[in-house]
Amino acid sequence: MPVPLIQQIRVGAYVLSKRIRRTKRYPLVLMLEPLFRCNLACPGCGKIDYPSTILDQRLSLEDCLAAVDECGAPVVSIPGGEPLIHPEMKDIVAGIVARKKFVYLCTNALLLSKKLEQYTPSPYLTFSIHLDGLEEEHDKAVDQKGTFKRAVAAIKEAQARGFRVNVNSTLFDGHAPEDVAEFFDFVTHDLKIDAITVSPGYSYERAPDQEHFLNRSKTKALFREIFRLGERKKWRFSQSSLFLNFLAGNETYECTPWGNPTRNIFGWQKPCYLLGEGYTATFKELMEDTEWDKYGTGKYEKCADCMVHCGYEATAVEDTLSNPLKALWVNLRGVKTTGPLAPEIDLENARPAEYIFESHVETMLEEIEGGDNTPSPDGAKKRSAPASHAA
């Protein structure tokens, strides 16, 4: 089953309770990003372009669990950086599982075999392994040979020990749909992973490779062809059928960035995991002080081509509850791969992009230099909750 039944029930009950209370904005998945340091340097990544002083910072166990409690989302995704570098990660995961939250620990798997003994299989824990294709394509995407074989070996070892294992895949311009379909066949039928999480890459402004990000029209064409090739292949996705339908251009959705709020070493990130346009000290401030209407496709230039799951999956979940028969129809019949596309959002009135990365970096460096910067025994620095600072 792509998503465990217990997760479906608990998340469904959570969302239903919010709808009954007529809560307009609420978190669905907490993006808990305890560090930016990584043991890879992927050309399409915009998360590791920081001075070493900042890459050495990390959230403490206490910070992480406080964020989980403060946010209250039923699902916690732990991206990075590479989370397995964090020396307290096993305790962070154990603390979240003890709270009966569903944890998706995202990793490139290079350290997974070495770290597996620190974790206990649980319906609340899923290892989400970064794989961007078969061997040649994946090793090219992460700019390091041998990573695919190591990741596959780690997946098999984790499965043998009883862990749930997903793969998460980011697609870029130049991915051939036939290659993606072959990869989905491999992970579904050969590796027998529990589910696939797939998304087009977001055009991070500071990613080294700026030439291979998909625009919206290319995204829709690519996914239509992938899903056409996948008809009756029984690929298992961790995402809702309506989000997949959206990727193929069959839904006109606006993003709901509050659905996947982000807590990292800077604080609570405005407005979403993909954009750092300001930070707050508390989750309450994030929800109440962020000018949500300033962001999204058609509203902000940086959001023009975004169709990423952390912005749109929560929208699809809301649509699923509002239109269950439509969602059931797509689930039973599959994603539509022919016919007219849903209307596109007008981009003409989007406000110009603001480039404020450097100001956040300077603020952080000033805070580090003015505070206790004593390394912990592992060489990294624990980062307490920062003061609120706006864009």
Residue, then its C-alpha position, 0 to 999 in steps of 0.5 A: m500500500p503506497v500510504p499506510l492505512i493508519q496514516q490515511i485514517r489519521v491524516g484524513a481525520y485531522v484534515l476533516s477536523k480542520r474543515i469542520r472547524r472552518t480553519k482556512r489555513y493549517p499545516l499538513v506536513l512539517m518540513l523539518e530541515p535541521l541542517f543544510r550540510c550535505n555529502l553531495a553537491c547536486p547541480g540542481c540543488g539550491k539548499i547548500d549554497y551557504p558559507s561554511t559557518i552556516l553549513d556548520q549550524r544545526l537545530s538541536l534535538e530540543d529545537c526539532l521536537a519543539a517545532v513538531d509540537e508547535c506546528g502540530a502537523p500529522v506528517v513530518s518530512i525531514p529533508g536537508g542537506e543530508p539528515l543522516i549527517h546530524p548526530e542526533m537524528k536517531d533521537i529526533v526520529a524517535g521523538i517524533v515517532a513517540r508523538k505518533k507523527f508520520v516521519y519521512l526521513c529523506t536521504n541520499a542513502l550514502l550513510l544509510s547502511k551504516k546508520l540503519e541499526q540506530y532505527t527501529p521499523s515502525p508504521y510511523l517511519t519511512f525512509s525516503i531515498h533520493l533517486d533521480g533515475l536509473e544508474e547513469e541518469h541518477d549519478k549524473a544528477v548528483d554529480q558523483k558516480g557510484t551513488f545509484k548502486r550504493a543507494v539501491a544496496a541500502i534500500k535492499e538492506a533497509q527492506a530486509r530489516g523491515f523498514r518502509v522505503n520510498v523513493n523521491s525523484t526530481l525531474f528536470d528538462g532533458h529527462a526522457p519520458e521513456d527513461v522515467a517510465e523504465f525507472f518507475d518500472f524498476v523501483t516498483h517491480d524490481l526494488k519493490i519500494d512502497a511508493i514513489t514521490v515525484s515532482p518537477g524541480y524548482s528553479y532555485e535561483r542559486a542552483p549551479d545548473q540553471e539550464h534544466f529547470l522545467n517550465r509549466s508547459k514542459t512539465k505538463a507535457l513530460f508528465r502526460e507522456i510518462f503517465r501514458l507510458g505507465e498505463r496499467k503498470k501499477w506504479r505506486f505513488s505516495q501522492s494523491s491522484l489529483f496532484l498527479n492529475f495536476l502535474a499532467g495539466n488537468e487541474t488549475y490549482e493555486c498553491t497552499p504554501w502554509g500546508n508544508p511549513t518549513r522550520n530550519i536554522f534560520g527560523w520558520q521560513k516565509p513563505c515555503y520550503l522553496l522560498g526564503e523571503g523572511y523568517t519568524a521565531t514562532f509558527k504562530e507568527l509564520m501563520e499570522d504575519t506572512e502575506w500569503d496573498k503575495y506569493g504563488t503562480g501568477k502573483y510572484e515571479k519566482c513562483a511562475d513555473c512551480m508545480v512542486h508537491c510541497g506547494y500543491e499537494a495540500t491543494a490537491v488534498e483539499d480538492t479531494l475532500s471537496n470532490p471525492l468522486k472526481a478523485l475516485w474517478v482519477n484513481l480508478r481510471g488513471v491520469k488523463t493523458t490526452g485532450p485539452l489542458a486545464p486553463e493556465i494561471d495568468l502570469e502577466n500581473a505577477r510582482p517582480a522577484e526580490y533577491i534577498f538571499e545575501s541579507h539573510v546570510e549576513t544576518m545569520l553570520e552576525e547572529i553567530e558572531g555575536g553569540d555562543n559559537t562553541p562547537s559541539p563534540d561532533g564539530a557542528k554548532k547547535r542552533s537555538a531558535p533565532a529572533s524573528h527577522a523579516a525580509 
